[in-house]
Amino acid sequence: MATVGRLCPQMPWSGFRVFLGLWSAAFAVVLIRLIRFSFGSELDSYIPLIPCISVYLLYIKRHVRASDSPVVPWADSGLAVQRGIAVLLWAVSVALVILQVGVVSGPSTGGEAVRLLLPVTAYVTGIIGGVIFFFGTGTFMRAAFPLLFLYYIVPIPPSVTHLLRVALQQGSAETAYLLFKLTGTPVFREGLVFCLPDLTIQVAEECSGIHSSLVLYITSLVAGYVLLGKLWSRTLLVLVVIPLSLLRNGVRIVTISLLTIHVDPGVIHGPLHQRGGPIFFLLSLAVFAGIVWLLRWYEKKQAHASVAQGST
């Protein structure tokens, strides 16, 4: 339990442990449902890893000094204000639970993800309220990213998932069309359907690669926080995920299509098409690692230049 404790000495850990135990017990049914849901969902299978990542990030940042935390007007507010903020967050949590029971509950509200949306959000909000209540707003600011990262255990509603799939599907089709043109492959396109020599394909919603894109997005958040020091570089790393995901999907579509046309007609129905997603994900992850390295190199170069300029 030293992960956050060293961020600020003499913290009332005993009280927070009791609070966390009682708060988790109150949401025990919700947490059990969440675990079952994540184990049964391919898209949301990452959820159990989120608390582990948050704890790890708290651990590696346990020596952060108060002077290194963001400066905000209420960061050093008095005890009464801090307790008031905590109580407000707990009130929001209770309101979300009441809203869930009174409005959202029911068999036809969009599945388990929708039914878990508000109570899981309430659970995380209450934990943040507990951190502020027992440890203060200054500690919260120094541990803000790992704590707010916990919100990623909230399931994504099916309506949002569908919109993301469609956006990635359309973007992947545009990318694939551009790559077909660059390779000189004769192609006639009508929407999501591509007519190639001896082959007609359709970019289906399953080709969106939403699971790989979501994993890459979460990886970009963690990698930016751990490996990069500037807000602009962290933001750029997250934004890179979108074109990188589209490029990965486009390369996969073009590669499978060209292999089917020029090498083996059975490729379109073979394992590369059916189970080849991890291969192309690893390729995109290698490109992502190269981008992280470049951003780290540029940050170090800027830091050295600032030091050299300051010493002259």
C-alpha positions as CSV (number, residue, x, y, z in Angstrom):
1,M,0.0,0.0,0.0
2,A,3.0,2.3,-0.3
3,T,2.1,3.1,-3.9
4,V,0.3,6.4,-3.1
5,G,1.4,6.7,0.5
6,R,4.8,8.1,-0.5
7,L,3.3,10.8,-2.6
8,C,2.4,12.5,0.6
9,P,3.6,11.5,4.1
10,Q,1.4,10.8,7.1
11,M,-1.7,9.8,5.2
12,P,-4.5,8.1,7.1
13,W,-4.2,4.7,5.2
14,S,-6.2,2.9,7.8
15,G,-9.3,5.0,7.2
16,F,-8.9,4.7,3.4
17,R,-8.6,0.9,3.6
18,V,-11.8,0.7,5.6
19,F,-13.5,3.0,3.2
20,L,-12.3,1.0,0.1
21,G,-13.4,-2.3,1.6
22,L,-16.8,-1.0,2.5
23,W,-17.2,0.8,-0.9
24,S,-16.2,-2.3,-2.8
25,A,-18.5,-4.5,-0.7
26,A,-21.4,-2.1,-1.5
27,F,-20.6,-2.6,-5.2
28,A,-19.8,-6.3,-4.9
29,V,-22.6,-7.5,-7.2
30,V,-21.7,-4.9,-9.8
31,L,-18.0,-5.8,-9.7
32,I,-18.8,-9.5,-10.1
33,R,-21.1,-8.8,-13.0
34,L,-18.4,-6.6,-14.5
35,I,-15.8,-9.4,-14.3
36,R,-18.2,-11.9,-15.8
37,F,-19.0,-9.5,-18.6
38,S,-15.4,-8.8,-19.4
39,F,-14.5,-12.5,-19.5
40,G,-17.4,-13.1,-21.9
41,S,-16.7,-10.2,-24.2
42,E,-13.8,-10.1,-26.7
43,L,-13.9,-6.3,-27.0
44,D,-14.0,-5.7,-23.2
45,S,-11.5,-8.4,-22.2
46,Y,-9.0,-5.8,-21.3
47,I,-11.1,-4.5,-18.3
48,P,-9.5,-6.7,-15.6
49,L,-6.1,-5.3,-16.6
50,I,-7.0,-1.7,-16.0
51,P,-6.8,-1.7,-12.1
52,C,-3.5,-3.6,-12.4
53,I,-2.1,-0.9,-14.7
54,S,-3.4,1.9,-12.4
55,V,-1.6,0.3,-9.4
56,Y,1.6,-0.1,-11.4
57,L,1.5,3.5,-12.5
58,L,0.9,4.6,-8.9
59,Y,3.9,2.5,-7.9
60,I,6.4,3.9,-10.4
61,K,5.3,7.5,-9.6
62,R,5.4,7.0,-5.9
63,H,8.3,9.4,-5.5
64,V,6.7,12.3,-7.3
65,R,7.2,15.5,-5.4
66,A,4.6,18.1,-4.7
67,S,6.5,20.6,-6.8
68,D,6.1,18.3,-9.8
69,S,2.3,18.2,-9.7
70,P,0.1,20.4,-11.8
71,V,-0.7,23.8,-10.3
72,V,-4.5,24.4,-10.0
73,P,-6.3,26.8,-7.7
74,W,-7.9,24.2,-5.5
75,A,-4.9,21.8,-5.2
76,D,-3.9,23.2,-1.8
77,S,-7.4,24.0,-0.6
78,G,-8.3,23.7,3.0
79,L,-9.6,20.5,4.7
80,A,-13.2,21.7,4.6
81,V,-13.1,22.3,0.8
82,Q,-11.4,18.9,0.2
83,R,-14.0,17.1,2.3
84,G,-16.7,19.0,0.4
85,I,-15.3,17.9,-2.9
86,A,-15.2,14.3,-1.7
87,V,-18.8,14.4,-0.4
88,L,-19.9,15.9,-3.7
89,L,-18.3,13.1,-5.7
90,W,-20.0,10.5,-3.4
91,A,-23.3,12.3,-3.9
92,V,-22.7,12.0,-7.7
93,S,-22.0,8.3,-7.2
94,V,-25.3,7.8,-5.3
95,A,-27.2,9.7,-7.9
96,L,-25.8,7.6,-10.7
97,V,-26.9,4.4,-8.8
98,I,-30.4,5.8,-8.2
99,L,-30.6,6.8,-11.9
100,Q,-29.5,3.3,-12.9
101,V,-32.2,1.7,-10.7
102,G,-34.9,4.1,-11.6
103,V,-34.4,4.6,-15.3
104,V,-31.8,2.4,-17.0
105,S,-32.6,-1.0,-15.5
106,G,-34.6,-3.4,-17.6
107,P,-34.1,-6.2,-20.1
108,S,-34.3,-4.1,-23.3
109,T,-31.9,-1.3,-22.6
110,G,-28.9,-2.3,-24.7
111,G,-27.4,-5.3,-22.9
112,E,-25.2,-5.8,-20.0
113,A,-22.7,-3.1,-21.0
114,V,-25.4,-0.4,-20.7
115,R,-26.7,-1.8,-17.4
116,L,-23.1,-1.7,-16.0
117,L,-22.3,1.8,-17.3
118,L,-23.7,4.0,-14.5
119,P,-22.9,1.7,-11.5
120,V,-19.3,1.1,-12.6
121,T,-18.9,4.9,-13.2
122,A,-20.3,5.5,-9.7
123,Y,-17.9,3.0,-8.2
124,V,-14.8,4.7,-9.7
125,T,-16.1,8.2,-8.9
126,G,-16.6,7.1,-5.3
127,I,-13.0,5.8,-5.1
128,I,-11.7,9.1,-6.3
129,G,-13.8,10.9,-3.7
130,G,-12.3,8.6,-1.1
131,V,-8.7,9.5,-2.2
132,I,-9.6,13.2,-1.9
133,F,-11.3,12.8,1.4
134,F,-8.5,10.9,3.1
135,F,-5.4,12.2,1.3
136,G,-6.3,15.6,-0.1
137,T,-6.5,17.3,-3.4
138,G,-2.8,17.7,-3.7
139,T,-2.3,13.9,-3.6
140,F,-5.1,13.5,-6.1
141,M,-3.4,15.9,-8.5
142,R,-0.1,14.0,-8.2
143,A,-1.8,10.7,-8.9
144,A,-4.5,12.0,-11.3
145,F,-3.7,10.0,-14.3
146,P,-3.6,6.5,-12.7
147,L,-6.8,7.3,-10.8
148,L,-8.7,8.7,-13.8
149,F,-7.3,5.7,-15.8
150,L,-9.6,3.6,-13.7
151,Y,-12.6,4.9,-15.6
152,Y,-11.5,2.6,-18.5
153,I,-13.1,-0.3,-16.6
154,V,-16.5,1.3,-17.6
155,P,-17.9,-0.9,-20.4
156,I,-18.4,0.8,-23.8
157,P,-22.1,1.0,-24.7
158,P,-23.0,-1.0,-27.9
159,S,-24.2,2.2,-29.6
160,V,-20.8,3.7,-29.2
161,T,-19.1,0.5,-30.2
162,H,-21.1,0.4,-33.4
163,L,-20.2,4.0,-34.3
164,L,-16.5,3.2,-33.8
165,R,-16.8,0.0,-35.9
166,V,-18.5,1.9,-38.7
167,A,-15.9,4.7,-38.6
168,L,-13.0,2.3,-38.7
169,Q,-14.7,0.3,-41.4
170,Q,-15.2,3.3,-43.6
171,G,-11.7,4.6,-42.9
172,S,-10.1,1.2,-43.6
173,A,-11.9,1.0,-47.0
174,E,-10.6,4.5,-47.9
175,T,-7.1,3.5,-46.9
176,A,-7.3,0.1,-48.8
177,Y,-8.5,1.9,-51.9
178,L,-5.5,4.3,-51.7
179,L,-3.1,1.4,-51.3
180,F,-4.6,-0.5,-54.2
181,K,-4.0,2.6,-56.3
182,L,-0.4,2.9,-55.1
183,T,0.3,-0.7,-56.0
184,G,-1.1,-0.3,-59.4
185,T,-3.8,-2.9,-58.9
186,P,-6.8,-2.4,-61.2
187,V,-9.8,-1.8,-58.9
188,F,-13.4,-0.6,-59.2
189,R,-14.9,0.5,-56.0
190,E,-18.6,0.9,-55.1
191,G,-18.9,1.9,-51.4
192,L,-17.4,-0.9,-49.4
193,V,-17.2,-3.3,-52.3
194,F,-14.0,-3.7,-54.3
195,C,-13.9,-5.4,-57.7
196,L,-10.4,-6.6,-58.4
197,P,-9.1,-9.0,-61.2
198,D,-10.7,-12.3,-60.5
199,L,-11.7,-11.2,-57.0
200,T,-14.6,-9.2,-55.4
201,I,-14.4,-8.3,-51.7
202,Q,-16.4,-6.3,-49.3
203,V,-14.9,-4.5,-46.3
204,A,-17.2,-5.9,-43.5
205,E,-17.7,-4.4,-40.1
206,E,-15.7,-7.2,-38.7
207,C,-12.7,-5.8,-40.6
208,S,-12.7,-2.7,-38.5
209,G,-10.1,-4.0,-36.1
210,I,-11.8,-2.2,-33.2
211,H,-10.3,-4.5,-30.6
212,S,-6.7,-4.0,-31.8
213,S,-7.3,-0.3,-32.1
214,L,-8.7,-0.1,-28.6
215,V,-5.7,-2.0,-27.2
216,L,-3.3,0.3,-29.1
217,Y,-5.1,3.4,-27.8
218,I,-4.8,2.2,-24.2
219,T,-1.1,1.4,-24.9
220,S,-0.6,4.9,-26.2
221,L,-2.0,6.4,-23.0
222,V,0.2,4.3,-20.7
223,A,3.3,4.6,-22.9
224,G,2.9,8.4,-23.1
225,Y,2.5,8.7,-19.4
226,V,5.5,6.5,-18.6
227,L,8.0,7.2,-21.4
228,L,7.2,10.8,-22.5
229,G,7.4,14.0,-20.5
230,K,5.6,16.6,-22.6
231,L,1.9,17.1,-23.1
232,W,2.3,17.7,-26.8
233,S,4.2,14.5,-27.4
234,R,1.7,12.4,-25.3
235,T,-1.2,14.0,-27.2
236,L,0.6,13.3,-30.6
237,L,1.2,9.7,-29.6
238,V,-2.5,9.2,-28.8
239,L,-3.6,10.8,-32.1
240,V,-1.2,8.6,-34.1
241,V,-3.3,5.6,-33.1
242,I,-6.1,6.6,-35.5
243,P,-4.0,6.7,-38.8
244,L,-1.9,3.8,-37.6
245,S,-5.1,1.6,-37.1
246,L,-6.5,2.6,-40.5
247,L,-3.1,1.9,-42.1
248,R,-2.9,-1.5,-40.4
249,N,-6.4,-2.5,-41.6
250,G,-5.7,-1.2,-45.1
251,V,-2.5,-3.2,-45.4
252,R,-4.2,-6.3,-44.2
253,I,-7.0,-5.9,-46.8
254,V,-4.6,-5.3,-49.6
255,T,-2.1,-8.0,-48.6
256,I,-4.7,-10.7,-48.4
257,S,-6.3,-9.5,-51.7
258,L,-3.0,-9.5,-53.6
259,L,-1.9,-12.8,-52.2
260,T,-5.3,-14.2,-53.3
261,I,-4.9,-12.8,-56.8
262,H,-1.3,-13.5,-57.4
263,V,-0.3,-16.4,-55.2
264,D,-3.1,-18.7,-54.0
265,P,-6.9,-18.2,-54.4
266,G,-7.4,-20.0,-51.1
267,V,-5.7,-17.3,-49.1
268,I,-9.0,-15.4,-48.9
269,H,-10.5,-18.3,-47.0
270,G,-7.3,-19.3,-45.2
271,P,-5.9,-18.7,-41.7
272,L,-4.2,-15.4,-42.7
273,H,-7.7,-13.9,-43.3
274,Q,-9.5,-15.7,-40.5
275,R,-6.9,-15.5,-37.8
276,G,-4.2,-13.2,-39.1
277,G,-5.2,-10.2,-37.1
278,P,-2.5,-10.6,-34.4
279,I,0.2,-10.6,-37.1
280,F,-0.8,-7.2,-38.5
281,F,-1.3,-5.9,-35.0
282,L,2.3,-6.8,-34.1
283,L,3.5,-5.0,-37.2
284,S,1.5,-1.9,-36.2
285,L,2.9,-2.2,-32.7
286,A,6.4,-2.2,-34.1
287,V,5.7,1.0,-35.9
288,F,4.1,2.4,-32.8
289,A,7.3,1.6,-30.8
290,G,9.4,3.4,-33.4
291,I,7.2,6.5,-33.0
292,V,7.6,6.4,-29.3
293,W,11.4,6.1,-29.7
294,L,11.4,9.1,-32.1
295,L,9.3,11.2,-29.6
296,R,11.6,10.3,-26.7
297,W,14.7,11.2,-28.8
298,Y,13.2,14.5,-29.8
299,E,12.3,15.3,-26.2
300,K,15.8,14.5,-25.0
301,K,17.3,16.6,-27.9
302,Q,15.1,19.6,-26.8
303,A,16.1,19.1,-23.2
304,H,19.8,19.1,-24.1
305,A,19.4,22.1,-26.2
306,S,17.7,24.0,-23.4
307,V,20.5,23.0,-21.0
308,A,23.1,24.2,-23.4
309,Q,21.3,27.4,-24.1
310,G,20.9,28.1,-20.3
311,S,24.6,27.5,-19.7
312,T,25.7,30.0,-22.2
